[in-house]
């Protein structure tokens, strides 16, 4: 039990568990148990209250339902960072903001250069634009004494801005036909939560109950349901009930983090990483979708973030992260090419055909693996920071 408790308390535990869940899915799909895996994800699950019915296979309950909780946590983190954290001032936010913009634009451009000839394949342009914060911070945690604390803060801020960009992209480009009635209901729920916040209501239950109504309305509206999680998070009070208490937002973030890290994300990784390697050839890897995604993540991310970061530092618009070298900064840019969770999620919105979904998974897994290994190698070859400035410092 002590060893298990020690593992789950390690900063890299979430990333390791996510990697193991993805590896397990790959093993099962390429074994005689493949039909069991596919049958598990196809289990029909329905909830009905009067005329209102939500019926989906288990895979979509994971992607639309459980991932809404993940997006809710992302929304809480974004709000806290904007008000109190690494994004709370222009001076703190300018470097990760410019870096994130470069890390979104160049991967998307590279993907379109490789796979943009067809309108169908071009739909995947946003897949390599995302950074997986759990995996990336997990790798940094494994490299603890080789990584300056300032680089961890920088990468966290870049990943959070990346997540925000991905949320806006999903809302703008991956939305089906709109139901105005459902959107009006969702808007009414938002007004109720705003009123609660303005009146100083700090109890969590009213926000959650109204939030469930909003999630159902958004689900029925044609806008992707996970976006409701972000909107709900914006109304959770950041102010504590009294001057010495913990704020509802901080408490929720603390309570949700283990469930998201150790249950929801590994389950999502397991459900979305299963890809058959039968008949896999080098030519298959060079097809537009997997090649565009892999190049976007492995090449586009590191070049886009590193160049976009170097420009404001050279122009003295922003300082170099404390105790960091150019090699540390380059290693951080490379690690941001680990797309995994958000990339797989956007891929599930961009493509429906099984062969295209399999291509997305190949590209995401390949690009993320290369980025993780290369980024780790850069940090291992860099001069270690002073003991007091490293992540492993106590």
Buried (B, 14 or more C-beta within 10 A) or exposed (E): EEEEEEEEEBBBBBBBBBBEBBBBBBEBBBEEEBEEBEEBBEEEBEEEEEEEEBEBBBBBBBBBBBBBBBBBBBBBBBBBBBEEBBBEEEEBBBBBBBBBBBBBBBBBBBBBEBBBEEEBBBBBBBBBBBBBBBBBBBBBBBBBEBBBBBBBBBBBBBBBBBBBBBBEBBBEEBBEEEBEEBBEBBBBBBEBBEEBBEEEBBEBEEBEEBBBBBBBBBBBBBBBBBBBBBBBBBBBBBBBBEEEEEBBBBBBBEEBBEBBBBEBBBBBBBBBBBBEEEEEEEEBBEBBBBBBBBBBBBBBBBBBBBBBBBBBBEEEEBEBBEBBBEEBBBBBBBBBBBBBBBBBBBBBBBBEEEEBBBBBBBBBBBBBBBBBBBBBEBBEEBEBBEEEBBBBEE
